[in-house]
Amino acid sequence: MKYCALLALITIFFPAAIMAQGTAKVSGIVMDQDNNPIEIASVRVEGQVIGTVTDLKGHYSITVASKDSVVLIYSMLGYNTKKRVLRNPHGEITLNVVLLNTGIELGEVTVTETKRQTGMTEKIKPKGSKLMPDASGGNIESLIATQAGVSSHNELSSQYNVRGGSFDENIVYVNGVEIYRPLLIRSGQQEGLSFINPDMVQDIGFSSGGYEAKYGDKMSSVLDITYKKPEKMEGAVSASLLGANVYAGYGNKHFSMTHGIRYKTNRYLLGSLETKGEYDPSFLDYQTYLNWMPNKRWEFGFIGNISQNKYNFTPKDRSTKFGTIASVQEFKVYFGGQEKDLFQTYFGSGSVTYHLNSYNNVSLIGSAFRTKEKETYDITGQYWLSSLDGSTSNESGSETVGVGTYMEHARNYLRADVRSLTFTGNHLIKRNQIKWGIELKKEIIKDKLREWEMRDSAGYSLPRSSNSVELIYSLASKNEINSNRYSFYAQDTYKFSSEMGLFTLNAGVRGSYWNWNKEFIFSPRVSFALIPGFNEDLTFRAATGIYYQAPFYKEFRDTTSVEGNTIVTLNRNIKSQQSIHYVLAGDYKFRALGRPFKFTTEMYFKKLNNLVPYNIDNVRISYYGKNISSGYAAGLDMKLFGEFVTGTDSWLCLSLMQTEEKINGKWIPRPTDQRYNISLYFSDYFPGNKKWKMNLKACWADGLPFGPPHSGMEKMVFRTPPYRRVDIGMSRQLIDNEDNTYRGRISRHIRNMWLGVDVFNLLGINNVNSYYWVTDVYNNQYAVPNYLTSRQINVRLLLEF
């Protein structure tokens, strides 16, 4: 009996023993040089295509054959490949590996790929962007506007369009908190500074579609900004003809703080516009970010911002020539009156984070935003419209087509308060990264708007009436809204490997309820990425999901016009606009001429429902206030990115797109229907001397639809000329003290010193921003173009400490 039992045990365990002698299990952690875990790093046996990948904590486990010599290969894009040789491995082996960064930056001002993009959010590094020529004064948004699928037709504005969406369809986060901009601003001249301080930015995430459920209720894009936590004393000072910035930061093991003061003025740029006069714009803001970690468990953060935008303008005269070679028109105006605008914004955000351990944390974030805005103007103009085509009727060689007078008046006041409280969690469980959050948001908005316009042409008031003098446009509004929004999200990112390659799957849902219109919206979203085993230089991505544009102030202001008189009421029946995204994308990493490159292609289709039509004038969006249309946006984005010149990076983007909506049974191009957009960023340096750097931005974009003012999208049958612009900058590094070689009393504290010269609008092209419409007594209308800035030179100085 004993022998039988022994024989049975031998029969059961002997094959396992043989197998154990023939294999070995190797496990460990793959880390970078700072001991941070590297996720989805590839681990395989030399000579084999398929192996395994590290999880979100850098852990891996692989079974190898027990033989004389086994070579394990550890690789990850952006890191040097490492090989480890195992001699006669058996049993269980723990092997931790450190991969060193390759030192190749795939973008001086854009993506530095330390890890592969497997989601729909692209990581962008702001390094070097301060040397980029930028008429808007060095905004992060100017860097975003050079990306594929993104366009901007106004160098005075920080706003941008993404894949056929309006400015209002882009959501911006700073450290997880949604950021708002002033609401009454109608032109790029008034806009001033964007919220984001580029000196304080550590990381940038940008998605032009198919983004995750953790990002809120907007239809087009997400810009996700993370502010830096310095580890030592640092600072920077920059100045140019457009303004000045001062930045200071300090940090240690437990505490960090950053402070930034920015001043900007557009006076120099605005002096090149057709309308001459006294421009007095003044934009000032102060921003701080404080972070305190008393121990490994607790972390406290605070962001504060105070901003004031003043725009004072006293116009004097204007002279604009337009038309064709065969028919040249000239528009002259002599002005009276002035405009005074004031926009004051205040923002504060506090956060408390509790780290349960290295892989699990929860956060409570509270924020408050307030804007107080005032727009007042009384401007009169006496105008002459003349023909210069050769058929003259006076001594000056021109024929008077029309003369007239107009008067514009506004007394617009607005105050908005937005307060939010958010509770979020982040958990790493094996190969899963789970994120969730709930939010309560309260909005209080009060407005009092009164504006009108009177026109008189050839002695007749327009619209023409034999019994009274009437206004061509009049708007009156006095409204108040007090509402609450409740939202939640939950998502999971799961990474695994198979014989096909390495997969990343992200799935999540988002829900929101607004008590103003009693609407609940639900947004499922999913995306996946594949790094195929047959070629690790390829990445395939796909995404789909439902995205809503929850109404905010302007969308539900229902305007009703009767004989030129417009009355505004708040539409409680307004519904969220809907966009269903379908995105297919692919990346290919390759080397050409011994230099690294990456080519990206994205195809997309967006089905649009419950749309609220709108018109755009400069950067002012006027909504219909009702859900009365549906539409679509479809296109192709391509981007070639890499070292066009050895050691410095550039990129070329081509976007093709069409977007339309259906109103009253008729398909109409949307105001953002830009059929093509070509953008180039090129950087270079003198051969053998990297202290001289050149940066060039170029854009050629299709014109946008437009029509007569206050007439609706149905009459937008014209299209502006293409937007073409080239900006170039040359910079000289006067001090390079990165290795602390300078020992002077002052110079030893300076890390870098750059002196630069920019030429804005190098080719001197007159780009059209909008149109002023002139109507004669016979009801003939003339579209007089409002041109943007002409060629100008900017001088700048940058000091980094």
Residue pairs with C-beta under 8 A, 6 or more apart in sequence:
20 90
20 91
21 66
21 90
22 65
22 66
23 63
23 64
23 65
23 66
23 90
24 63
24 64
24 65
24 66
24 70
24 86
24 89
24 90
24 91
24 92
24 93
25 61
25 62
25 63
25 64
25 91
25 92
25 93
26 61
26 62
26 63
26 64
26 72
26 86
26 89
26 93
26 94
26 95
27 59
27 60
27 61
27 62
27 92
27 93
27 94
27 95
28 59
28 60
28 94
28 95
28 96
28 97
29 37
29 54
29 57
29 58
29 59
29 60
29 96
29 97
30 37
30 38
30 41
30 43
30 54
30 58
30 60
30 74
30 76
30 96
30 97
30 98
30 99
31 37
31 38
31 58
31 96
31 97
31 98
31 99
32 38
32 79
32 98
32 99
32 100
32 101
32 114
33 98
33 99
33 100
33 101
35 98
36 58
37 54
37 56
37 57
37 58
37 59
38 54
38 58
38 76
38 79
38 99
38 115
39 54
39 55
39 56
39 57
39 58
39 115
39 495
40 53
40 54
40 76
40 115
40 116
40 118
40 495
40 502
40 504
40 531
41 53
41 54
41 58
41 60
41 74
41 75
41 76
41 79
41 99
42 51
42 52
42 53
42 73
42 74
42 75
42 76
42 502
42 536
43 51
43 52
43 53
43 54
43 60
43 62
43 72
43 73
43 74
44 50
44 51
44 52
44 62
44 72
44 73
45 51
45 62
45 64
45 70
45 71
45 72
45 73
46 71
46 72
46 73
46 83
47 71
49 533
49 534
50 497
50 499
50 533
51 62
51 73
51 497
52 60
52 61
52 62
52 497
53 60
53 495
53 496
53 497
53 502
54 60
55 430
55 431
55 495
56 428
56 430
56 431
56 432
56 433
56 493
56 495
57 359
57 428
62 72
64 70
64 72
64 86
64 89
66 88
66 89
66 90
67 88
68 87
68 88
69 85
69 86
69 87
69 88
70 85
70 86
70 89
71 83
71 84
71 85
71 86
72 83
72 84
72 85
72 86
72 95
73 81
73 82
73 83
74 81
74 82
74 83
74 84
74 97
74 99
75 81
75 82
75 536
76 99
76 115
76 116
77 113
77 115
77 116
77 536
77 589
78 101
78 102
78 104
78 106
78 112
78 113
78 114
78 115
78 116
79 99
79 100
79 101
79 102
79 114
80 99
80 100
80 101
80 102
81 99
82 97
82 98
82 99
84 95
84 97
86 93
86 95
101 114
104 596
105 112
105 125
105 127
105 649
106 112
106 113
106 596
106 598
106 641
106 642
106 649
107 124
107 125
107 641
107 649
107 651
108 127
108 128
108 648
108 649
108 683
109 125
109 126
109 127
109 128
109 129
109 131
109 132
109 143
109 649
109 681
109 683
110 124
110 125
110 143
110 147
110 641
110 649
110 651
110 681
111 117
111 122
111 123
111 124
111 125
111 641
112 125
112 127
113 123
113 598
116 531
116 539
116 587
117 123
117 529
117 539
117 541
117 587
118 495
118 504
118 529
118 531
118 539
118 541
119 212
119 493
119 504
119 506
119 527
119 529
119 541
120 207
120 209
120 210
120 211
120 212
120 527
120 541
120 543
120 583
120 585
121 205
121 206
121 207
121 211
121 212
121 222
121 224
122 147
122 205
122 206
122 207
123 203
123 204
123 205
124 143
124 144
124 147
124 204
124 205
124 206
125 203
125 204
126 140
126 143
126 198
126 201
126 204
128 683
129 138
129 140
129 143
129 198
130 138
130 198
130 238
130 754
130 798
131 693
131 695
131 729
131 731
131 754
131 756
131 798
132 138
132 142
132 143
132 681
132 695
132 697
132 729
133 695
133 696
133 697
133 727
133 728
133 729
133 758
133 759
133 760
133 794
134 142
134 697
134 727
135 155
135 156
135 242
135 269
135 727
135 760
135 761
135 789
135 794
136 142
136 155
136 156
136 157
136 158
137 193
137 240
137 242
137 243
137 264
138 198
138 238
138 245
139 158
139 193
139 194
139 196
139 198
140 194
140 196
140 198
140 201
140 204
140 223
140 225
141 152
141 158
141 159
141 160
141 194
141 196
141 223
142 152
142 158
143 204
144 150
144 160
144 204
144 206
144 223
145 151
145 152
145 160
145 679
146 651
146 653
146 679
146 681
146 697
146 699
147 206
147 208
147 639
147 653
148 208
148 600
148 602
148 637
148 638
148 639
148 653
148 654
148 655
148 679
149 162
149 163
149 208
149 209
149 602
149 635
149 637
149 653
149 655
149 657
150 160
150 161
150 162
150 208
150 221
151 160
151 161
151 655
151 674
151 677
151 679
151 699
151 701
152 159
152 160
152 161
153 161
153 701
153 704
153 723
153 767
153 769
154 188
154 618
154 619
154 769
154 788
155 188
155 725
155 760
155 761
155 788
155 789
156 187
156 188
156 189
156 191
156 266
156 269
156 788
156 789
157 188
157 191
157 618
157 619
158 191
158 194
159 167
159 188
159 191
159 619
160 167
160 170
161 167
161 220
161 672
161 674
162 169
162 170
162 208
162 209
162 220
162 221
163 208
163 209
163 220
163 221
163 604
163 606
163 633
163 635
163 637
163 657
163 659
164 220
164 606
164 633
164 635
164 657
164 658
164 659
164 670
164 672
164 673
164 674
165 219
165 220
165 221
165 633
165 672
166 220
166 614
166 616
166 621
166 671
166 672
167 619
167 621
168 549
168 552
168 554
168 555
168 621
169 218
169 219
169 220
169 221
169 549
170 218
170 220
170 221
170 222
170 223
171 178
171 215
171 216
171 217
171 218
171 221
171 222
171 223
172 178
172 179
172 195
172 196
172 222
172 223
172 225
173 179
173 215
173 222
173 223
173 224
173 225
174 195
174 196
174 225
174 226
174 227
174 303
174 349
175 225
175 226
175 227
175 289
175 301
175 303
175 349
175 351
176 351
176 363
176 365
176 422
176 424
177 303
177 349
177 365
177 367
177 420
177 422
178 216
178 367
178 420
179 195
179 196
179 347
179 369
180 345
180 369
180 371
180 416
180 418
181 194
181 195
182 309
182 343
182 345
182 371
182 373
183 371
183 373
183 414
183 416
183 553
183 554
184 341
184 343
184 373
184 375
184 412
184 414
185 191
185 343
185 619
185 620
186 375
186 617
186 618
186 619
186 620
187 618
187 619
187 620
188 618
188 619
188 769
189 266
189 270
189 279
189 281
189 311
189 313
190 281
190 309
190 311
190 341
190 343
191 309
191 619
192 264
192 266
192 281
192 283
192 307
192 309
192 311
192 343
193 262
193 264
193 283
193 284
193 285
193 307
193 309
195 305
195 307
195 347
196 225
197 245
197 247
197 260
197 262
197 285
197 287
199 236
199 245
199 247
199 258
199 260
200 227
200 228
200 247
200 249
200 258
200 260
200 287
200 289
201 225
201 226
201 227
201 228
202 226
202 227
202 228
202 229
203 225
203 226
204 223
204 224
204 225
204 226
205 222
205 223
205 224
205 225
205 226
206 221
206 222
206 223
206 224
207 215
207 221
207 222
207 224
208 220
208 221
208 602
208 637
209 220
209 221
209 543
209 581
209 583
209 602
209 604
209 606
210 525
210 527
210 543
210 544
210 545
210 581
210 583
210 604
211 221
211 222
211 525
211 543
212 491
212 506
212 508
212 525
212 527
213 489
213 490
213 491
213 508
213 509
213 510
213 523
213 524
213 525
213 545
214 435
214 437
214 489
214 491
214 508
214 510
215 222
215 224
216 487
216 510
217 487
217 510
217 512
217 521
217 523
217 547
217 548
217 549
217 550
217 576
218 547
218 549
219 547
219 548
219 549
219 577
219 578
219 579
219 606
219 608
220 579
227 258
227 289
227 303
228 249
228 258
228 289
229 251
229 256
229 291
230 249
230 250
230 251
230 256
230 258
231 251
231 252
231 256
232 250
232 251
232 252
233 249
233 250
233 801
234 248
234 249
234 250
234 751
234 800
234 801
235 246
235 247
235 248
235 249
235 800
235 801
236 245
236 246
236 247
236 798
236 799
236 800
236 801
237 244
237 245
237 246
237 247
237 798
237 799
237 801
238 244
238 245
238 796
238 797
238 798
238 799
239 245
239 796
239 797
240 794
240 795
240 796
240 797
241 268
241 794
241 795
241 796
242 264
242 265
242 266
242 268
242 269
242 794
243 262
243 263
243 264
243 265
243 283
244 262
244 263
245 260
245 261
245 262
245 263
246 260
246 261
246 262
247 258
247 259
247 260
247 261
248 258
248 259
248 260
249 256
249 257
249 258
249 259
250 256
250 257
251 257
253 293
254 292
254 293
254 294
255 290
255 291
255 292
255 293
256 290
256 291
257 288
257 289
257 290
257 291
258 288
258 289
259 286
259 287
259 288
260 286
260 287
260 288
261 284
261 285
261 286
261 287
262 283
262 284
262 285
262 287
263 282
263 283
263 284
264 283
264 284
265 281
265 282
265 283
266 279
266 281
266 283
267 279
267 280
267 281
268 792
268 794
269 760
269 789
269 792
270 279
270 281
270 789
271 279
272 789
272 790
272 791
272 792
273 787
273 788
273 789
274 318
274 319
274 320
274 786
274 787
275 315
275 317
275 318
275 333
275 335
276 315
276 316
276 317
276 318
277 313
277 314
277 315
277 316
277 317
277 335
278 312
278 313
278 314
278 316
279 312
279 313
280 310
280 311
280 312
280 313
281 309
281 310
281 311
281 312
281 313
282 308
282 309
282 310
282 311
283 307
283 308
283 309
283 310
284 307
284 308
285 305
285 306
285 307
285 308
286 305
286 306
286 307
287 303
287 304
287 305
287 306
288 302
288 303
288 304
288 305
289 301
289 302
289 303
290 301
290 302
291 299
291 300
291 301
291 302
292 299
292 300
292 301
293 299
293 300
296 355
297 354
297 355
297 356
298 352
298 353
298 354
298 355
299 351
299 352
299 353
299 354
299 355
300 350
300 351
300 352
300 353
301 349
301 350
301 351
301 353
302 348
302 349
302 350
302 351
303 347
303 348
303 349
304 347
304 348
304 349
305 345
305 346
305 347
305 348
306 345
306 346
307 343
307 344
307 345
307 346
307 347
308 342
308 343
308 344
308 345
309 341
309 342
309 343
309 344
310 341
310 342
311 339
311 340
311 341
311 342
312 338
312 339
312 340
312 341
313 338
313 339
314 337
314 338
314 339
315 335
315 337
315 338
315 339
315 379
315 381
316 334
316 335
317 332
317 333
317 334
317 335
318 331
318 332
318 333
318 335
319 330
319 331
319 332
319 333
320 330
320 331
320 332
320 784
320 785
320 786
320 787
321 328
321 329
321 330
321 331
321 388
322 328
322 329
322 331
322 784
322 785
323 329
323 389
326 389
327 387
327 389
328 387
328 388
328 389
329 385
329 386
329 387
329 388
329 401
329 782
329 784
330 385
330 386
330 387
330 388
330 398
331 383
331 384
331 385
331 772
331 774
331 782
331 784
332 383
332 384
332 386
333 381
333 382
333 383
333 384
334 381
334 382
334 383
335 379
335 380
335 381
336 379
336 380
336 381
337 377
337 378
337 379
337 380
338 377
338 378
338 379
339 376
339 377
339 379
340 374
340 376
340 377
341 373
341 374
341 375
341 376
341 377
342 372
342 373
342 374
343 371
343 372
343 373
343 374
344 371
344 372
344 373
345 369
345 370
345 371
345 372
346 368
346 369
346 370
346 371
347 367
347 368
347 369
347 370
348 367
348 368
349 365
349 366
349 367
349 368
350 365
350 366
350 367
351 363
351 364
351 365
351 366
352 363
352 364
352 365
353 361
353 362
353 363
353 364
354 361
354 362
354 363
355 361
356 362
359 427
359 428
359 429
360 425
360 426
360 427
360 428
361 425
361 426
362 423
362 424
362 425
362 426
363 422
363 423
363 424
363 425
363 426
364 421
364 422
364 423
365 420
365 421
365 422
365 423
365 424
366 419
366 420
366 421
366 422
367 419
367 420
367 422
368 417
368 418
368 419
368 420
369 416
369 417
369 418
369 419
370 415
370 416
370 417
370 418
371 414
371 415
371 416
372 414
372 415
373 412
373 413
373 414
373 415
374 412
374 413
375 410
375 412
375 413
376 410
376 411
376 412
377 408
377 409
377 410
378 407
378 408
378 409
379 407
379 408
380 405
380 406
380 407
380 408
381 405
381 406
381 407
382 403
382 404
382 405
383 403
383 404
383 405
383 406
383 774
384 400
384 402
384 403
385 400
385 401
385 402
385 403
385 774
385 776
385 782
385 784
386 398
386 399
386 400
386 401
387 398
387 399
387 400
387 401
388 397
388 398
391 399
392 398
392 399
393 399
393 400
394 400
401 776
401 782
402 457
402 458
402 774
402 776
402 777
402 782
403 457
403 458
404 455
404 456
404 457
404 458
404 774
404 776
405 455
405 456
406 453
406 454
406 455
406 456
407 453
407 454
408 451
408 452
408 453
409 450
409 451
409 452
409 453
410 449
410 450
410 451
411 448
411 450
411 451
412 447
412 448
412 449
412 450
412 451
413 447
413 448
413 449
414 445
414 446
414 447
414 448
414 449
415 445
415 446
415 447
416 443
416 444
416 445
416 446
416 553
417 442
417 443
417 444
417 445
418 441
418 442
418 443
418 444
419 441
419 442
420 439
420 440
420 441
420 442
421 439
421 440
421 441
422 437
422 438
422 439
422 440
423 437
423 438
423 439
424 435
424 436
424 437
425 434
425 435
425 436
425 437
426 433
426 434
426 435
427 433
427 434
427 435
428 434
431 494
431 495
431 496
432 492
432 493
432 494
433 492
433 493
433 494
434 490
434 491
434 492
434 493
435 489
435 490
435 491
435 492
435 493
435 508
436 488
436 489
436 490
436 491
437 488
437 489
437 490
438 486
438 487
438 488
439 485
439 486
439 487
439 488
440 484
440 485
440 486
441 484
441 485
441 486
441 487
442 482
442 483
442 484
442 485
443 481
443 482
443 483
443 484
443 485
443 552
444 480
444 481
444 482
445 479
445 480
445 481
445 553
446 479
446 480
447 477
447 478
447 479
447 480
447 553
448 477
448 478
449 475
449 476
449 477
449 478
449 568
450 475
450 476
450 477
451 473
451 474
451 475
452 471
452 473
452 474
452 475
453 471
453 472
453 473
453 474
454 461
454 469
454 471
454 472
455 461
455 462
455 472
455 775
456 462
457 774
457 775
457 776
457 777
458 776
458 777
459 777
460 777
461 469
461 470
462 472
462 775
463 470
463 472
463 563
463 564
464 777
464 779
470 563
470 564
471 564
471 565
472 564
472 710
473 564
473 566
473 709
473 710
474 564
474 565
474 566
475 559
475 566
475 567
475 568
476 565
476 566
476 567
476 568
477 557
477 567
477 568
479 557
479 568
479 569
479 570
481 516
481 553
481 570
483 514
483 515
483 516
484 514
484 515
485 512
485 513
485 514
485 515
485 550
486 512
486 513
487 510
487 511
487 512
487 513
488 510
488 511
488 512
489 508
489 509
489 510
489 511
490 508
490 509
491 506
491 507
491 508
491 509
491 525
492 506
492 507
492 508
493 504
493 505
493 506
494 504
494 505
494 506
495 502
495 503
495 504
495 505
496 502
496 503
496 505
497 503
499 533
500 530
500 532
500 533
501 530
501 531
501 532
501 533
501 534
502 530
502 531
502 533
503 528
503 529
503 530
504 528
504 529
504 530
505 526
505 527
505 528
506 525
506 526
506 527
506 528
507 524
507 525
507 526
508 524
508 525
508 526
509 522
509 523
509 524
509 525
510 522
510 523
510 525
511 520
511 521
511 522
511 523
512 520
512 521
512 548
512 550
513 519
513 520
513 521
514 550
514 551
516 556
516 572
517 551
517 556
517 572
517 573
517 574
517 575
519 575
519 576
521 548
521 550
521 576
522 546
523 545
523 546
523 547
523 548
524 545
524 546
525 543
525 544
525 545
525 546
525 547
526 543
526 544
526 545
527 541
527 542
527 543
527 544
527 545
527 583
528 541
528 542
528 543
529 539
529 540
529 541
529 542
530 539
530 540
530 541
531 538
531 539
532 538
532 540
537 588
537 589
537 590
538 586
538 587
538 588
538 589
539 586
539 587
540 585
540 586
541 583
541 584
541 585
541 586
541 587
542 583
542 584
542 585
543 581
543 582
543 583
543 585
544 580
544 581
544 582
544 583
545 580
545 581
546 578
546 579
546 580
546 581
547 578
547 579
547 580
547 581
548 576
548 577
548 578
548 579
549 555
549 576
549 577
549 578
549 579
550 576
551 574
551 575
551 576
551 577
551 612
554 621
554 622
554 623
555 574
555 577
555 612
555 623
555 625
556 570
556 571
556 572
556 574
556 625
557 568
557 569
557 570
557 571
557 623
557 625
558 568
558 569
558 570
558 571
558 574
558 624
558 625
558 626
559 566
559 567
559 568
559 622
559 624
559 625
560 566
560 567
560 568
560 569
561 567
561 710
568 625
571 625
571 626
574 612
574 625
574 626
574 627
575 610
575 627
576 610
577 608
577 609
577 610
577 611
577 612
577 627
578 608
578 609
578 610
579 606
579 607
579 608
579 609
580 606
580 607
580 609
581 604
581 605
581 606
582 604
582 605
582 606
582 607
583 602
583 603
583 604
584 602
584 603
584 604
585 600
585 601
585 602
585 603
586 600
586 601
587 598
587 599
587 600
588 598
588 599
588 600
589 596
589 597
589 598
590 596
590 597
590 598
590 599
591 597
592 642
594 646
595 642
595 643
595 646
596 642
596 643
597 640
597 641
597 642
597 643
598 640
598 641
598 642
599 638
599 639
599 640
599 641
600 637
600 638
600 639
600 641
601 636
601 637
601 638
602 636
602 637
602 638
603 635
603 636
604 633
604 634
604 635
604 636
604 637
605 632
605 633
605 634
606 632
606 633
606 634
607 632
608 630
608 631
608 632
608 633
608 661
609 630
610 627
610 630
611 627
611 628
611 629
611 630
611 631
611 661
612 623
612 624
612 625
612 626
612 627
612 628
612 629
613 623
613 624
613 628
613 629
613 661
613 663
613 712
613 713
614 621
614 622
614 623
614 624
614 671
614 713
615 621
615 622
615 671
615 712
615 713
615 716
616 622
616 671
616 672
616 704
617 709
617 770
618 769
618 770
624 712
628 663
629 661
629 662
629 663
630 661
630 662
631 659
631 660
631 661
631 662
631 670
632 659
632 660
632 661
633 657
633 658
633 659
633 670
634 657
634 658
634 659
635 655
635 656
635 657
635 658
636 655
636 656
636 657
637 653
637 654
637 655
638 653
638 654
638 655
639 651
639 652
639 653
639 654
640 651
640 652
640 653
641 649
641 650
641 651
642 649
642 650
642 651
643 649
643 650
644 650
644 682
645 683
645 684
645 685
647 685
647 690
648 683
648 684
648 685
648 693
649 683
650 680
650 681
650 682
650 683
651 680
651 681
652 678
652 679
652 680
653 677
653 678
653 679
653 680
654 676
654 677
654 678
655 674
655 676
655 677
655 678
656 675
656 676
657 673
657 674
657 675
657 676
657 677
658 673
658 675
659 669
659 670
659 672
659 673
660 667
660 668
660 669
660 670
660 673
661 667
661 668
661 670
661 713
662 668
663 713
663 714
664 714
666 714
668 713
668 714
668 716
669 705
669 716
670 705
670 713
671 704
671 705
671 706
671 713
671 716
672 704
673 704
673 705
674 701
674 702
674 703
674 704
675 702
676 701
676 702
677 699
677 700
677 701
677 702
678 699
678 700
678 701
679 697
679 698
679 699
679 700
679 701
680 696
680 697
680 698
680 699
681 695
681 696
681 697
682 695
682 696
682 698
683 693
683 694
683 695
683 696
684 693
684 694
685 691
685 692
685 693
685 694
686 692
690 733
691 732
691 733
691 736
692 730
692 731
692 732
692 733
693 730
693 731
693 733
694 728
694 729
694 730
694 731
695 728
695 729
695 731
696 726
696 727
696 728
696 729
697 725
697 726
697 727
697 728
698 725
698 726
698 727
699 723
699 724
699 725
699 726
700 722
700 723
700 724
701 722
701 723
701 724
702 719
702 722
702 723
703 719
703 720
703 721
703 722
703 723
703 768
704 719
704 720
705 716
705 717
705 718
705 719
706 716
706 718
706 719
706 720
706 770
706 771
706 783
707 713
707 715
707 716
707 717
707 718
708 715
708 773
708 781
708 783
709 773
718 783
720 768
721 767
721 768
723 767
724 763
724 765
724 767
725 761
725 763
725 765
725 767
726 761
726 762
726 763
727 758
727 759
727 760
727 761
727 762
728 758
728 759
728 762
729 756
729 757
729 758
729 759
730 756
730 757
730 758
731 754
731 755
731 756
732 754
732 755
732 756
733 752
733 753
733 754
734 753
734 754
734 755
735 742
735 747
735 750
735 752
735 753
736 752
737 747
737 748
737 750
737 751
737 752
738 751
738 752
740 748
742 748
742 750
749 801
750 799
750 800
750 801
751 800
751 801
752 798
752 799
752 800
753 797
753 798
753 799
753 800
754 797
754 798
755 796
755 797
755 798
756 795
756 796
756 797
756 798
757 793
757 794
757 795
757 796
758 793
758 794
758 795
758 796
759 791
759 792
759 793
759 794
760 789
760 791
760 792
760 793
760 794
761 767
761 789
761 790
761 791
761 792
762 791
763 791
764 790
764 791
766 785
766 787
766 788
766 790
767 787
767 788
768 785
768 786
768 787
768 788
769 786
769 787
769 788
770 785
770 786
771 783
771 784
771 785
771 786
772 783
772 784
772 786
773 781
773 782
773 783
773 784
774 781
774 782
774 784
775 781
775 782
776 782
